[in-house]
Amino acid sequence: MRKKPVMSTTNRYVRRSKISEAKFRELVRYFALDLDAHKIAALTRLNRNTVNRYLLLIRRRIAEHCDEASPVGGWAALDASRIGGQGAGGNGGAGDRMPAIGIFHRGGSIFTRIMPQDAGKAQASGGRIAPDSILRPEQWLDAGGPGRKGPPPEREKSANGIRSFRAYARRRLAKFRGVPGTTFYLHLKESEFRFNNRSRNIYLVVLKLLRERPLS
């Protein structure tokens, strides 16, 4: 019996995709609603491993996009004295896992970065970063920015923006009941991306990003 030829799947958003473009767009729509992988797999009827793979690729592309747009590449000059030298437990203990997170405000947008001296902490942990660690206020460094040096209205606007993002990100990360240490950075950048695009249709923003730079 002759085998049917294998048909290639056309998908503008993913190179060499194994799922159709329509199915991928459905996945992105649920991603835009900030559903977890378990719910997305159930709704799309895709294999859980397939969903996890695409979510990881989408988050990596979002992180790349955020990093390229970030004006804070020179943060290497900041040191532990600027954040009180505290880690996840707030006491600099050897068991600290949660890295310090810098928040920068410019032009109405928020930019984040794991502080240089803590850059390896999130990746070093094979477990999950617990919600109570994410929620610790000492982990969030208000790095200010040009607005902090301007007139009082601009300083206040910058401070309000940073406070709003901090509250948003802490709520969002906590709802996952902790995130893997190996992907914490991706979740942080996704929070930054969602916050900066909160007045836009995230679904359309993500599709445009992936159409311009398809996943592979």
C-alpha positions as CSV (number, residue, x, y, z in Angstrom):
1,M,0.0,0.0,0.0
2,R,1.4,3.3,-1.0
3,K,2.1,5.8,1.8
4,K,0.5,9.2,1.5
5,P,3.1,12.0,1.0
6,V,3.8,14.0,4.1
7,M,2.4,17.5,3.7
8,S,4.4,20.4,5.0
9,T,2.6,22.7,7.4
10,T,2.5,26.4,6.4
11,N,2.9,28.7,9.3
12,R,4.2,32.2,9.0
13,Y,5.0,32.4,12.7
14,V,7.1,29.2,13.1
15,R,9.7,27.8,10.8
16,R,9.3,24.1,10.1
17,S,6.2,24.1,12.2
18,K,4.5,20.8,13.0
19,I,1.1,22.4,13.7
20,S,-1.0,24.5,11.4
21,E,-1.0,28.3,11.5
22,A,-4.6,28.3,12.6
23,K,-3.8,26.1,15.6
24,F,-0.8,28.1,16.5
25,R,-2.8,31.3,16.4
26,E,-5.3,29.6,18.8
27,L,-2.4,28.8,21.1
28,V,-1.2,32.4,21.0
29,R,-4.7,33.7,21.7
30,Y,-4.8,31.7,25.0
31,F,-1.2,32.8,25.8
32,A,-2.4,36.4,25.4
33,L,-5.0,35.7,28.0
34,D,-2.2,34.6,30.3
35,L,-3.5,31.0,30.8
36,D,-1.1,28.3,32.0
37,A,0.2,25.5,29.8
38,H,-2.2,23.0,31.3
39,K,-5.3,25.0,30.4
40,I,-3.9,25.9,26.9
41,A,-3.3,22.2,26.2
42,A,-6.9,21.3,27.2
43,L,-8.4,24.1,25.2
44,T,-6.3,23.6,22.0
45,R,-6.2,19.8,22.4
46,L,-2.5,19.9,21.7
47,N,0.0,17.7,23.5
48,R,1.2,19.3,26.8
49,N,4.9,18.9,25.7
50,T,4.1,20.7,22.4
51,V,2.4,23.5,24.2
52,N,5.3,23.9,26.7
53,R,7.8,24.0,23.8
54,Y,5.9,26.8,22.0
55,L,5.4,28.8,25.1
56,L,9.1,28.6,25.9
57,L,9.9,29.8,22.3
58,I,7.4,32.6,22.5
59,R,8.8,33.8,25.9
60,R,12.3,33.7,24.6
61,R,11.4,35.8,21.6
62,I,9.6,38.3,23.9
63,A,12.6,38.4,26.2
64,E,14.9,39.1,23.2
65,H,12.5,41.9,22.1
66,C,12.5,43.5,25.5
67,D,16.3,43.3,25.9
68,E,16.8,44.9,22.5
69,A,14.5,47.8,23.4
70,S,16.0,48.3,26.9
71,P,18.2,51.4,27.5
72,V,19.7,49.9,30.7
73,G,22.6,47.9,29.3
74,G,25.1,49.8,31.4
75,W,23.8,48.6,34.7
76,A,27.0,46.6,35.3
77,A,28.2,49.6,37.4
78,L,25.6,49.0,40.0
79,D,26.8,47.0,43.0
80,A,25.4,45.2,46.0
81,S,25.7,48.4,48.2
82,R,22.9,49.9,46.1
83,I,20.5,47.1,47.1
84,G,21.6,46.5,50.7
85,G,23.4,43.3,49.8
86,Q,20.2,41.3,50.3
87,G,19.2,38.1,48.7
88,A,16.1,36.0,48.7
89,G,15.9,35.7,52.4
90,G,16.7,39.3,52.9
91,N,19.8,38.5,54.9
92,G,22.4,37.6,52.3
93,G,22.4,34.0,53.6
94,A,24.1,31.1,51.7
95,G,20.7,29.6,50.8
96,D,19.5,32.7,49.0
97,R,17.9,31.9,45.6
98,M,15.9,34.9,44.6
99,P,17.9,37.5,42.6
100,A,17.6,41.2,43.1
101,I,15.6,42.8,40.3
102,G,16.3,46.3,39.0
103,I,13.4,48.4,37.6
104,F,14.0,51.3,35.3
105,H,11.4,53.8,34.0
106,R,11.8,55.8,30.8
107,G,9.3,57.4,28.5
108,G,6.3,55.8,30.2
109,S,7.8,52.3,29.8
110,I,9.3,49.9,32.3
111,F,12.5,48.0,31.8
112,T,13.8,45.3,34.1
113,R,17.0,43.5,34.7
114,I,18.4,41.0,37.1
115,M,21.2,42.8,38.9
116,P,24.7,41.8,37.6
117,Q,25.9,40.3,40.9
118,D,22.8,38.1,41.1
119,A,22.7,37.2,37.4
120,G,23.4,33.5,38.1
121,K,21.0,32.9,41.0
122,A,17.8,32.3,39.1
123,Q,19.5,30.0,36.6
124,A,21.4,28.2,39.4
125,S,18.3,26.8,41.1
126,G,16.9,23.6,39.8
127,G,13.7,24.1,41.8
128,R,11.0,26.8,41.8
129,I,11.2,30.3,43.0
130,A,8.4,30.5,45.6
131,P,5.7,33.2,45.6
132,D,6.8,34.4,49.1
133,S,10.3,35.0,47.6
134,I,8.9,36.9,44.6
135,L,6.7,39.0,46.9
136,R,9.6,40.2,49.2
137,P,9.8,44.0,48.7
138,E,13.6,44.1,49.2
139,Q,14.0,42.1,46.0
140,W,12.8,45.0,43.9
141,L,15.4,47.8,43.3
142,D,13.9,51.1,42.2
143,A,16.7,52.1,39.8
144,G,15.0,55.3,38.8
145,G,16.0,56.9,35.5
146,P,16.0,60.2,33.8
147,G,12.6,61.0,35.3
148,R,14.0,60.8,38.8
149,K,16.4,63.6,38.0
150,G,13.8,65.9,36.4
151,P,11.1,68.2,37.9
152,P,8.9,66.9,40.7
153,P,6.0,65.9,38.4
154,E,8.3,63.7,36.3
155,R,9.9,62.1,39.4
156,E,6.5,61.3,40.8
157,K,5.3,59.9,37.4
158,S,8.4,57.7,37.3
159,A,7.9,56.5,40.9
160,N,4.2,55.7,40.3
161,G,5.1,53.8,37.1
162,I,7.6,51.7,39.0
163,R,5.2,51.0,41.9
164,S,2.5,50.0,39.4
165,F,4.7,47.6,37.6
166,R,6.1,46.1,40.8
167,A,2.5,45.4,42.1
168,Y,1.5,44.0,38.7
169,A,4.5,41.7,38.3
170,R,4.3,40.4,41.9
171,R,0.6,39.5,41.4
172,R,1.2,37.9,38.1
173,L,4.2,35.8,39.1
174,A,2.5,34.7,42.3
175,K,-0.5,33.3,40.6
176,F,1.7,30.6,39.0
177,R,2.4,29.5,42.6
178,G,6.1,29.9,41.9
179,V,8.1,29.7,38.7
180,P,11.1,27.5,37.7
181,G,14.4,29.1,38.5
182,T,15.6,28.2,35.0
183,T,12.8,30.3,33.4
184,F,12.3,33.0,36.0
185,Y,14.0,35.6,33.7
186,L,11.6,34.8,30.9
187,H,8.6,35.2,33.1
188,L,10.0,38.6,34.4
189,K,10.5,39.9,30.9
190,E,7.1,38.6,29.9
191,S,5.6,40.7,32.8
192,E,7.6,43.7,31.5
193,F,6.2,43.1,28.0
194,R,2.6,42.7,29.1
195,F,2.8,45.8,31.3
196,N,4.2,48.0,28.7
197,N,1.6,46.8,26.2
198,R,-1.3,46.8,28.7
199,S,-3.4,49.3,26.6
200,R,-2.9,47.2,23.4
201,N,-4.2,43.9,22.2
202,I,-1.5,41.5,23.4
203,Y,-2.6,38.8,20.9
204,L,-2.1,41.1,17.9
205,V,1.2,42.5,19.4
206,V,2.6,39.0,19.8
207,L,1.5,37.8,16.3
208,K,3.1,40.9,14.8
209,L,6.4,40.2,16.7
210,L,6.4,36.6,15.6
211,R,5.5,37.4,12.0
212,E,8.5,39.7,11.8
213,R,10.8,37.2,13.6
214,P,9.4,33.7,13.2
215,L,10.2,31.1,15.8
216,S,12.5,28.2,14.9
